[in-house]
Amino acid sequence: MIRKAILNDAGDIAAIYNYYVENTVITFETSPLSVKEMLDRILTVSRTYPFLVYEASGKIAGYCYASPWKKREAYRHTVESTVYINRSAQGRGIGASLMQALIEELKGMSVHAIIACIALPNPQSTGFHGKLGFRQVSCFQEVGYKFDRWIDVGDWELIL
């Protein structure tokens, strides 16, 4: 079931995210988030944009949300999308279901473009976004540094 995130989801969402923080270069954060920090993010995002979760058997299997891409006023119709799936729930179509629900909600909100920023190489994420209709529009070389190595970042864009 896909639904809007509620405050009680913060612990499960933080646990999903913190796996990626501690074990991957998919996110450039380097310190795990507390439940309170995740709660604050949920509240901040939810004031303006959708923050959705996929719940299965009473557990959060994944989540996604939109946030401002940049702060200047002219960018107000462009958002950045974020999606994370519990590693034990990957490969079940949860991410695609979440992103399709997010895209549908954003279509009704005067959003014109969605940007996905992807640490590279990441064939799973680039393939996933490509199947949703996103196309690569940029590649920045060696802009992140984590786990003693430089990481490239690409931007994928979907025009609604």
C-alpha positions in Angstrom: 0.0 0.0 0.0 1.3 3.4 -0.9 0.4 6.3 1.4 1.6 9.6 2.7 4.3 9.3 5.4 3.3 9.9 8.9 5.4 10.9 11.9 5.5 7.3 13.3 7.2 6.2 10.1 10.4 8.2 10.9 12.2 5.3 12.6 11.6 2.8 9.7 12.5 5.4 7.1 15.7 6.4 9.0 16.7 2.7 9.2 16.3 2.2 5.5 18.2 5.4 4.7 21.0 4.8 7.2 21.9 1.5 5.6 22.7 3.5 2.4 24.5 6.2 4.4 26.8 3.7 6.1 27.4 1.2 3.3 27.1 2.9 -0.1 28.0 6.0 -2.1 24.4 6.4 -3.3 24.0 9.2 -0.8 26.7 11.6 0.0 25.7 11.9 3.7 28.4 10.3 5.8 26.7 10.2 9.3 23.5 8.2 10.0 20.4 10.3 10.8 18.6 10.1 14.1 14.9 9.4 14.1 14.4 13.0 15.1 16.4 14.3 12.1 14.3 12.1 9.8 11.1 13.3 11.5 12.2 16.9 10.8 12.9 16.0 7.1 9.5 14.4 6.8 7.8 17.4 8.3 9.7 19.9 6.1 9.1 18.0 2.8 5.5 17.3 3.6 4.7 21.0 4.0 5.1 21.5 0.2 5.6 18.2 -1.6 4.6 14.5 -1.4 6.5 12.2 0.9 5.2 8.7 0.2 5.9 5.3 1.8 5.2 1.8 0.6 3.9 -0.3 3.5 3.8 -4.1 3.3 2.7 -6.2 6.3 2.8 -3.3 8.6 6.4 -2.4 7.7 7.8 0.4 5.5 9.5 -1.3 2.5 10.5 1.9 0.8 9.8 5.6 0.5 10.1 8.5 -2.0 9.6 12.2 -2.0 10.1 15.4 -3.9 12.0 18.5 -2.7 13.0 21.8 -4.3 15.7 21.3 -6.9 17.2 24.8 -6.3 16.0 27.7 -4.1 15.7 30.5 -6.6 12.2 31.4 -7.6 12.6 30.6 -11.3 13.2 27.0 -10.4 9.9 26.7 -8.5 8.4 24.3 -11.1 11.3 21.9 -10.9 11.8 19.3 -8.1 14.4 16.7 -7.2 13.1 13.2 -6.5 14.5 10.8 -3.9 13.7 7.1 -3.6 15.1 4.4 -1.2 14.0 0.8 -0.9 14.7 -1.5 2.0 17.5 -3.7 0.7 15.5 -6.8 1.6 12.5 -5.6 -0.5 14.4 -4.7 -3.7 13.4 -6.2 -7.0 9.7 -6.4 -6.3 8.6 -3.3 -8.2 8.2 -1.2 -5.0 10.4 1.6 -6.3 8.6 1.9 -9.6 5.2 1.9 -7.8 6.4 4.6 -5.5 7.9 6.8 -8.2 4.8 6.4 -10.4 2.6 7.5 -7.5 5.0 10.5 -6.9 5.0 11.5 -10.5 1.1 11.4 -10.6 0.9 13.6 -7.5 3.5 16.1 -8.9 1.6 16.4 -12.2 -1.3 18.0 -10.2 1.0 20.5 -8.5 2.3 22.7 -11.3 5.6 20.8 -11.3 7.1 20.8 -14.8 10.4 18.9 -14.4 11.7 16.2 -12.0 15.5 15.8 -11.5 17.1 12.6 -10.2 20.7 13.0 -9.1 22.5 9.7 -9.3 25.9 8.7 -8.0 27.8 7.0 -10.7 28.3 4.3 -11.7 25.0 2.9 -10.7 23.4 0.8 -13.4 20.5 -0.2 -11.2 19.4 3.4 -10.6 20.1 4.7 -14.1 18.2 1.7 -15.6 15.3 2.3 -13.1 15.0 5.9 -14.0 15.3 5.2 -17.7 12.4 2.8 -17.5 10.3 5.6 -15.9 11.1 8.0 -18.8 13.9 10.0 -17.3 16.9 10.8 -19.5 20.4 11.7 -18.6 21.1 15.5 -19.0 24.4 15.9 -17.2 27.4 14.2 -15.6 29.7 15.9 -13.1 33.0 14.2 -12.5 34.5 13.7 -9.1 32.2 16.0 -7.2 31.7 13.8 -4.2 34.2 12.1 -1.9 33.2 9.2 0.3 34.9 6.0 1.4 38.3 7.3 0.2 37.3 7.7 -3.4 35.9 10.4 -5.8 32.4 9.9 -7.1 30.7 11.2 -10.2 27.1 12.4 -10.3 24.7 12.4 -13.2 21.4 14.2 -13.5 18.4 12.5 -15.0 15.4 14.6 -16.0 11.7 13.8 -16.6 9.6 16.6 -18.2 5.9 16.2 -17.1 
